[in-house]
Amino acid sequence: MEIDDLTNHGGVLVDCLAILCHYHDREFSRETILSGLPLEQGNLTPSGFSRAAKRIGFKTKVVNKPLTKINTALLPAILLLSDNQACVVTSLDPETATMEVIYPELSDSAVQLSIEQLSQNTTDIIIYAQPEFAFDARSPVLQKLSKDGWFWGVIKECRSLYKDVIISAIALGLLSIAMPLFVMNVYDRVVPNQATETLWVLAIGVLIALTADLALRLVRSYFVELAASRIDVKVSAVIMERVLGMKLKNRPNSAGSFASNIQSFEAVRSFFSSITLVALVDLPFVFLYIIVIAIIGVPLSIPIIAGALFLLCYALAAHRKLEAFSEQTMKASSMRNATLVESLTNIEDVKSFHSECKTQAIWEKSTIFIARINAQSRLISGSISTTATWAQQCVGVIIVIIGVHLIINGDLTQGGLIAAYLLSSRAMGPIGQSAAVLAQFHHAAIAMHSLNEIMENEVERPPGKHWVSHPILRGDIQFKDVRFKYSDESNDALSGINITIKAGEKVAILGRNGSGKSTLEKLILGLYEPTSGSISIDNSDIHQIDPAELRHNIGYVPQTVSLFYGTLKDNITLSAWHAKDEQIISACEKSQLFELINSHPDGFDLQVGEQGRLLSGGQRQAVGIARALINDPPILILDEPTSALDHNSEAKIIASLKQHSVDKTLIVVTHRTSLLELVDRIIVLDQGKVSADGPKDKVIASLNKTPVERAS
């Protein structure tokens, strides 16, 4: 069995991780551990398991060895069994050949089995998981040595591969001397003495060296590409996890421009996967070649030194210009990509308002600018390669001129001249490749700078943060003198909000446009943090509740329901990948979605298109309601949940919600009086402040007397 087969054990791996947390006295929350990780049919992938364990302070290692070879010092450990099962091994007694194991089904109860019994259905794959040492607040805070630590940490994980690249480069550097020395000995010793036996010995030796050179070059290329692939996968995962976990206050102004900046990682990957990067490893051997040439004839080494200095100075001068071009290209590409994404997203509006001309003009202007800058950049980059070739040839010619004079004076042999000429090309090769690497470096540097800005953004779940576990919330919500202001606005969106909503209470939030209704619900969801004041749920500050657990307990229907490309079932189970069929059916019944499902031959497999464009507005809202109800959450927040529905459908939804929200905390944001049937209490917001709060009948009567503050 291969280690990749861990995927099939993903469900029990989480249960085993819970046992390890209990054993090591660590907090465990399934929502916290799995939130944001890539899951396959609700199960952890092999890479996902190590990342899940790392979130709660465990370091892991997967090994494949017999049970008798288990390292008892690292117990407890997870043992994978056949039939997609697993258990936790807590102890091993070599003398009696017995083991104590805990099965996830038995929770904390240990079972003693013989190694022979356990060997009958084991895969011999063991996952060691040990808690990492945790520093407390008394530990000194040391400044990071590198702001790119998130990237170089991944590079460090691939150090074994790069170590093999360096070893192969050293061997190649030594073998590259074989051919020049072979030619020199043939001209200086074999030909004058007609020593054919020596010729064959030298030829066999150099053929062996050339064969080894070929094999090492292939191996080196393989290792470079393998390392680049691992970097690509791991760094891409880190970047995407950071993007999805960032706080909404750091949300970019343009999704297209932001996506372009993320895709700039390709420049970094290309830099590390390029075989010219190996030139940096080969560069020290230039000194070896110069020493060998100096041994043959000291004057012959001077042209190489002069040519190398000239080429590197030219490359540095070109690099400064290329860096400026690269920065301009990235900015223009981000703007062009933003135009493309925005146009495709709003293509109906572009056509409806006849704005194709304006959009086309913006696209073409940015394309022309990028083309001009890229042409100049390619010209300078190409000039580096061309100059490197010219410098290499000029150095060879000068060496020949100097060598001929040395031969005439009797200070050099013909074989020595040929060997020096061959070595000069090998010496100038890495220098030319290093200059080419320098030309590529500016693309990677600008891309890295852009990615660093993304990675420096604050995230909702920072490492080392300890949360108060609330798997199930009752629904008590309290605002204490809450103020909130969006970063791009000067006025407070909410000012001095003091609200208490008891568990099971049914409340409507009314107010004119811009009064702060949507902001209030976003604060409850933890999407934003209050500027001042505090929000508590079940007497726990919202900052202490893990966002994953908080949102798992809240069923949310936004004013504009956004669907994702995929089937109807995919969108209904968006937040409930582990949902059973009966849960899906129940949610569809409550949201009156079966009318759509039964009217289409594809049923649950109906494709909704990007952003749900293949569905009507009312159908999208029905999907949004089903999505909110599927986990049967104790808190429901509904923002104009029936605005796109006809009166008949709205009446059915209201009756269904009234029946299924009896024991739930219900918050309805609406302008429609029909939805007030669901609530017993009304809170009215005006300019970010509470202007009315009380029983439904009294507040409605008050609003009727004060038309200025009416919400509907």
N, C-alpha and C positions, 0 to 999 in steps of 0.2 A: 504493500500500500504506500502511495506517495504522500508527502506532506501536504500537497495541494488538496487532498481529499478531506482536509479539515472543514471545508465548506459544508459538507453534509452533517458535520457535528455542531454546526453553529448554534442550534437551539439549546443543546445540553451544555455547551461551553459557557453560556451565560449563567446557567444554574450552578455549574462547578465554580465559576468565578465568585458567585455569591457565597459558597461554602468557604472558599479561601478568605474572603473578606471577614466572615464570621470568625474564622480560625485566628486571623491576625488582628482582630478587633478594628477593622476598617469599616467605614460607612458604605452601604451598598444601596444603589437606586438604579433599577433597570432603565428608567427613562433617562437618567443622567448619563449612564454608561453608553447607551445606544444612540443618543441624540447626535445627529449629524454624521454618523458613520455609514459607509456603504454596506447595505444589507442585500442579501440574495434570498428572496422569498421569506423575508423576516429573520434570516439567520446571519450570523457574523461570517465574514470571509476570513481567511487566514491572516491577512494583513490587518484586518479590522480588529481581530482579537487582541493582538499586541497593543494596538492603539487604545482599545477599550480598557485593558489592564493598566496601561500607562496613566490613564485619566485618574485612577484611584491610587496611584503611587506604586504600581508593581512593575518590575522589569521581568521580561519573559525570554525564554529560549526554547526552541523546539528541537528535540533530538530523537533519533531513531536507534534504539538499542534494546537488548533483551531485558526482561524484568530483573534478572539477577545482577545486572550491571547498573541499576538505579543508584544514583548518589544519594545516600540517606541523609546527608547534611543539608540537602536542598528540599527535603520533604516538609510540608505536603506538596504534591505535584499532581497534575491532571494526567490521567492515562486514558487514551482513546481506545475504545473497544470496537468490536465489529458491530454491524447492524446500526451504525450511526449512533452509538451510545458512548458514554464516558463516565468515569468515576474519579474520585480524588483519593490518591494513596497517601495515607497519613503516617504509616510506619512500615518498616521492613525488618524482619528478623532472619538473618542469613542462617543461623544455627538450626532453627525449626522450619525454615523455608516457608514462612507464613507472612502475610501482609494484612494490614488493617486498611480497609477502604470505606469510603462514604459514597453511596449512590445518590444522585440528585433527588430521586423519588423518596429516599428515606431521610432526607434533610440532614440532621445532625447525628444520626445513629450510625456508629461505625460497625462494620461487619468484618470478621476475621476469616480470611480464606487462605488456602495454600497457594503457593506460586504455580503449582501444576494446574490447579483448578482455574486460576485466572488466565493462565497461558492459553487455554483452549479457545478463548474468544477475544484475545487482545490483538492489537495492530502493532504493538511495540513502539508506538509513537507517544512520547512523553513531553509534556509542556511544563517546564519548570517556571514557577512564578514566585518571586520573592519581593517583599516590600522594600522600596528604596529608603535610604536614610533621609529623614525630613528635618531641615533646619528650622529653628524657631526665630522669633523676632529679635532675640539677643545676638544672633549671628551677625557679623559685620557685613554690610552690603558692599560688594566690590563692583566697580564699574566694568562693564563688559569690554573685553579686548577688541571685539569687532561688532559693528552694528549689523553685519551680515550673518550673524550667528545661526539664524534659521536655515541659511543656505549651506554654510560651511559645515554645519553639523551633519547634513546629508552626505557631503563630500567625504567627511571623515568616516562615515559608515562604509564607503567604497574604497577605503585606503588599501585594503588587501589587493584589489584589482589594480590600482595605480602602482602599488609596490611591484606587481608582476610586470607592468609596463616599463618601469624604471630598470628592473633587472634585465629585461629583454633589450632595452635600449643600450645598456652597458655592454651586453654581449655583442650586439650589432656594431657598436662603436669599435670594439676590439677586432671583430672579424673584417671590418671594412678596410683594415690595413693590409689584409692578405693579398689582394689583387695587385696593388702597386708594388709590394715587395716581390711578388712572383715575377712581374714584368722586369723589374730591376735585376733580379738574379738571372733571369733568362738572358738578357742582353749583356750583362757584365761577366757571367761565369759560364753559362751553358753554351752560348754561341761561340765565344772565343776558344773554348776548350773542346767543343763538339761532344759534350757530356750528355748523351741522349738518356742514359740511365737516370741521371739527376733530373733531367727534364720530366721524365715520367713520374718520379717521386714528387717533384714540386707540383706537377699538374694534378695528380691524385689528391694531394693535400689541399690545393686551392679549390678543387671541385667539391670536396667535402665541406670546406668553409663556405662556399657559395650556396650549397644545399642547406646548410644550417642557417645561413643568412635568410634564405627564402622562407624557411619554416618559422623563424623567429619574427619576420615581418608580418606573416599571416597571423601568428598568434598575437602579436602586439596590436594589430588592427582589430582583432576580435575582442581583446580585453578593453580597448578604448571604447568600442561601440557598446559593449556590455555595460561598462560603467556609466556611459552616457544614458543608456536606456533606464538603468536603475535610478539615476538622478532625475530623469524626466518623470518617471512614475511617482517617486517619493515627493519631489518638490512640487509637482502639480497637485498632489493630494494635500500637501501642507497649505498651498496657496488657496485652493478651493475651500478648504475647511476654514481658513481665515476669513475669506470673503463671505461665506455663509454665516459665520459667527460674529461678524462685526456689528457694532451698535448702529441703529438706524440714524443716529445723529451724524454718523460719518458716511451716510449714503451718498454716492456720487451724483452730481447734477445731471450727467449724461451716462446712460447705461452703455451706449455704443462706444463712447470714448473710454469708459472704464474697462470694457471687454477688450478693447484694443491694447490697453496697457497690460492687461493680464496675458494676452497672447504674445506680448513682446518677450516672454520667457523663452520663446523659440530661438531668439537670438543668443541667449545664454546657453541653451542646449546645443546649438550648432557650434558654438565656440568650444565647448568641452568635448564634443563628439568629433570635431575636425581633426584629421590626422596630422595637420600642420602643427597642432598643439604639441605633438611629439617632438617637434623641432626644439622646443624649450628644454626637453630632456637631452637631446643630442647636442645642444649648444656647448656644454663643457668639453665635449670631445674635439671641438675646434682647437683648443689649446694642445691636445694630444697630437693632432695632425700638424700643427705649427712646429711642435717640438721635433717630430719625426723629420719634417722638411728641413728644419734648422740643422739636424744631424747630417742630413745629406749635403746641405749647403746653406749657411746662414743667410747670405744675401737673397736666397729664394723665398724666405719667409716674410721679407719686408713688404712685397706687393699685397700679400694676403692681409696683413695687419692694416695697411692703408685702405684697401678695398672694403674691409669690414667696417672700419670707422666711417668711411664715406657713406656706406649703405645705411648704417644705423642712424646717422645724423639726418639723412634724407627721410627715412621712415618716421623719425620723431617729428620733423617739420610737417610732414604730410598728416601725421596723426592729429595735430592741433586743428588743422582745417577739417579733417574728417569728423572730429568730435562735434564741431559746430553744425556741420551738415546733418549728422545723425540726430541731433536734438531737434532741428527744424523738421526733419522727416517724421520723427515720432509725433510731434505736435500736429502736423498736417494730417498724418495718417489717422490719428485719434479723431480729429474733426471730421474727416471724410467718413470714417466708420460710424461715427455718431449720426451723420446725415443719412447713411444707408439704413441703419437699424430703425431710426425714427421714421423714415419714409415707408419702409416695409410694414412697420407696426401700424402706421396710420394711413395705409395706402388708399382706403376708402375715402378718407377726408381729403387726401391729396387730389384724388380724381374729382370728388364732389365739388371742391372749391377751386378747381382748375389752377392748382399751384404747381403743376408739373414743370413749368418754365423756370420758376424760382428755384425749385429743388435741383433741376438739371444744371442750372447755372452754378449753384454752390458746389455741386459734385465736380463739374468740369474745371472750375477754377482751382479747387484743391488738387485735382488730378494733374493739372498742368504744372502746378507748383512742385508737387512731389516728383513728377517726371524730370523736371529741370534739375532739382536738387540731387536726385538719384543719378542722373547722367554725370553731373560734376563729381559726385562721390565715386562712381565707378571709374571715371577717368583718372582720378587721383590714386584710387586703389590699384587700378591696372598699371599705372606708371611705376608703382613700387615693384611689382613683379617684373615689369619690363626692365627697369633699372637694375634689379638684382641679376637678371640674365646678362645684361650688358656689362655689369661690373665683374661678373664671374668670367666672362670671355676676355675682358680686358686684362684681368689679373693673370689669366692663362697665357695671353700673348706676351705680357711683360716678363713672366717667369721663363718663357721660351727664350726671349731676347737675352735676359741675364744669364740663363743656363748655357746658351751657345758661347757667350764670352768666357764663361768659366771653363767650358770644355776646351776652348782654344788655348786657354792659359794652363790647362792640365789640372784644374782644381775640381773637376766634375766629370763623371762618366756619362755616356749616353743613356744607360739604364737609369742612372740617378736622375737625369733630367725628365725622363718619361714618368718615373715614379713620383717625382715632385709635381709634375703637371697633373697627374691623376689625383694625387692627394689634395691639390689646390681646389679642384672641383668639389671634392668631398668636404673640404673645409668651408668653402663658400656656400655650399648647399644649405646647411642648417642656419647660416646667417641670413640667407635670402628667405628661408621659410619663417624665421623669427620675425623678419620685417613684415611678412604677410600676416603673421599672427597679430602683430601690433596694429595692422590695418583693420583686422577684424575686431580687435579688442574694444574699439570705441562703440560698436553696436551693442556688445554685451554689457559694457559699463553703463550706457544710458538706460538699457533695459533693466539692469540691476537696480539702478537708482529709482526707477519708476516702481519696481516691485517692492523696494524697501519702504517707500511711502505707503504702499498698501499694507505691508506687514506691520507697520508701526501703528496702524489704527487700533483703537480699543476694541476688545471683543466682549461679548456678553458673558462668556464663561472663561475668565482668565485662569491660567494654570496656578495651582496652589490655593485657589479659592475654596473655602469649606461652606457647604450649603446645609440648611436645615431640611431634612428629608420630610416631605409631605406627599406620600403617594396618593392620598385621597384628601381633598379639601372639603370643608363643610360649606363655605361660601360667605362667611362674615367678612365684609369689606368696610374699611374705614379710611377716610381721607382726613388728615390733620393739617390745617393751614397750608394746603398744597399750592404752590406757584409753579408755573411752567412757561418757558419761553423758547421757541424754536431759535436755533442759532442764527438763522438768516433774517430774523424779524426783531424789531425794536420793542414792540409791545408784548405784554404778557398774554399768552393764549388762555391761561387760567390764573386766577388771582384770589388767594385766600379761600380756597375750597375746603369746607368742613362738612363731610357727608358720612353717615353711618348707614350701611345696608346690612340688615341681619340675614342670616342663612335662611333660605326659603322665601325671602321677600320678593315681591314682583314690583319692579320700578320702571317707570318710563322717564326718559330724559328728553325734554323738549327745549326748543330754543331756535332762534333765527339762524340763518347761515352765518358761520364764522363765530358762533357764540361759545365754542369749545366742546361741543358734544363728542365729536370724533376723537379729539385729544384726550378726553376723559377715558374713553374705552381703550385707547392705545396705552395709557398709563396703567390701567388695570392689567392689560396683557403683558406688561413689562417691556413693551417695544421702546419706550422712552423712560427716562428717569426724571423725576420732578426736580426743578431748579432749587426749590426749598420745600420744607415740610416733609411729611412721611405718609406712605401708603402701607397699610397692613392688611393681611388676609389671614383669618383665623388667628389673630393676635400675634402673627409673625410679620416682621417687616418684609416687604416684597423683595428687598435686596438680598435677603437671606434664603429665599426660596429659589431653587434651581429653575431657570426659565423653561427647561424641558418639562419638568413636573408641573409647573404653573400652567403652561399652555395645554398640557394634556388634560387638565381638569377644567378647561374652559372651552365651551363650544361657541365658536365665533362665526357670525355671518356678516361679512363686510358689506358696505353699501354697494360697491362694485365687485361682483364675484369674478375672480380670475381663475380660469381653468387652464390646464396644461395639456399639451399634445399627448394623446393616448386614448384609451377607451373610457367609457362611462364608469366602469368599475374602478379603473385606475384613479380617477378623480374623486370618486366617492371615498375610497380607502386611502386617500392621500396622507392622512395623519394616523391611519390605523392599518399598517401593513400586515398586522397579525390578526385582523378582523376575521371572524368566522362567517359562514354564509348566513346564519340566522341573524347576526348583527346587521349585515348589509341589507337583508330583506326588511328587517324592522325599521332601519333608517329610511329606506325607500318608501315604506308605507306611511311613516310619519310625515314625510315631505311631499307626498302625493306624486312621487316620481314614476310610479308604475304605469301611469298613462303613457309616458314617453317610452318606457321599456317595452311595454306590450304592443305598442303601435309600430315598432320597428323590428324587422326580422333578425337584426343582429343582437337585439336585447342589450345585455350588459356589455357586449363587445362593440357597441356602437362607437365609432370614432368621433370625437368632439372637435378635432382640429386645434390649431394653435389658438390659445386664449378662448377656446370654446366657440369659435366663429361659426361652426356648423350647427349650433343650437341657438334658439331664440333667447331673448333676455329673461323671459319668465322661466324657461327651462334651465338656464344657468343658475338662477336663484334657487330653483328646486334642488339642483345638485349641491349648491352651497349649504342649504339647510340640512340635506342628508349628510353632508360631510361634517357638519357641526354636531349632529346628533349621534353619529355612529359609535362614539366611545361612551355614550350615556354619561356625559360629564355633569358634575353637580352645579356648575355655573354656566349660564347661557347669556351671551351678549349678542343682540341682534340689531344691526344697523339698517333700517329701512328694508327688512327682509322680504316685503311683498310689493315693493314699488313697481316692479315690472309685471306683476300678475293681474289677471282680470279679476272682477269682483267674485265670480264663482270660485275660482281657484284660491283666491285670498281667503274666502270664508272657510274653505276646507282646511287650509293651512292653519288658520287661527284656531279652529276647533281642535285640530290635532295637537298644536302646541299647548293649548290650554289643558288638554288631558294629560300630556306627557311632561309638563313642567310643574306638577303639583308640589313635589318635594324639592324643587331646585330653586336656586337663586336666579332670577330672571331680570335682565336689564335690556330694555327696548329703547332704541334711539329712533324716533320717528316724527314725521309731520302729519301722518294719517290718523285721524280720529278712530278709525276702525280697529287699529291695533291696541288702543287703550283698553279694549275689552280684556286684554291679557293681564293688566296690572291693577294694583290696589293703591299705588302711591305714585305721585308725579313730582319730579324735580325739574324746575325751569332754570335754564342758564341764560344769562344776558351779558354779553361782553366779558366773558370769562368768569363771571361771578354767579352765585346762586341767588336768584331773585324770588323764587318761590319753592317751597318744599312742604308737602303734606299729603293727606288722603286725597284720592283722585277727585271725589265730588267737590271738596272744598276748593282745590286748586283750579278746577275747571270753572267753578262759579266765580272765583276771583279773576281768572283770565277773561271771562265774558264781560266783567265790569271794567277791565283795564285793557282795551284793545291794543294799546301800544306794545304790551308785553306778550301778546298772544303768540303762541309758537306755531300755530297752523294757519 
